[in-house]
Amino acid sequence: MASKKSTSSSTSKKATKASSAAKKTAKKSAANPTAKKRTASAAAKKTSTAKKAAAKKAPAKASPKRATKKSVTTPSPAKKKPAKSKFDKKFLDEMEALLHTERARYVHSAEVLKAEADSLMEDREPGDVQFDEESGEGDTLAVERERDLALSAQARHSVDQIDQALQRIKDGTYGICIHSGEPIPKERLRAIPWALERVEYKAMGLGRR
């Protein structure tokens, strides 16, 4: 009887152990889906993080540049420098003195002619608008006045040309033809000290003096 009791007790212990082991296995199997889910979510996070890092490292695509038209600038022709005077100092001093003399003469002439034109206006009596057609006095006074004014203007113009010639002496370009760049003969300069061109260009009507 004693042997039977020991046998039954050992059998019950084995059954208890087996049931506890089965319970543990069941718990582990029940816990496995959660672990699998955690592992899957962790893997998904790693994948998204890796994609973001790769996107940051990847260089941005450059936008296509628009073709811009280059403005073509044509170079402007270089201006020719005026030729330097080839006359000696003695001749230039002679011309400078002659120019000053001519300038004073023309200034005086312009002032006298202007004064005469003004005096013709003063000689008219107030209210004189028409004159006797037979005597022609009105026409004569008008013609004389216009002539004096024109001669005075010409004298002033000569003064301006003389001033320009004096400036050319200072610049070292006096006596050079403005058309050919060749020296103007001394004889022409002595006759017209402010001449700008040679005789052949004056004959062709390219200049004024």
Residue pairs with C-beta under 8 A, 6 or more apart in sequence:
80 181
82 171
82 173
82 176
82 181
83 173
83 176
83 181
84 172
84 173
84 176
85 92
85 168
85 169
85 172
85 173
85 174
85 175
85 176
85 183
86 175
86 183
87 95
87 174
87 175
87 183
87 186
91 186
92 169
92 174
95 165
95 169
95 174
95 175
95 189
95 190
95 193
96 166
96 169
98 190
98 193
99 162
99 165
99 166
99 169
99 193
99 194
100 166
102 158
102 162
102 193
102 194
103 159
103 162
103 163
103 166
106 155
106 156
106 158
106 159
106 162
107 155
107 159
109 151
109 152
109 155
110 152
110 153
110 155
110 156
110 159
111 152
113 148
113 149
113 151
113 152
113 155
114 148
114 149
114 152
116 148
117 145
117 148
117 149
117 152
120 141
120 144
120 145
120 148
121 145
123 141
124 141
128 138
130 138
131 137
131 138
131 139
132 138
158 194
161 194
161 209
162 193
162 194
164 194
165 174
165 193
165 194
168 174
168 175
168 176
175 183
175 184
175 189
176 182
176 183
176 184
177 183
177 184
177 196
177 197
177 198
177 201
178 196
178 197
178 207
179 197
179 198
179 201
179 206
179 207
180 197
180 198
180 201
182 198
184 195
184 197
184 198
185 198
185 199
188 195
188 198
188 199
189 195
192 209
194 209
195 209
196 207
196 208
196 209
197 206
197 207
197 209
201 207
202 209
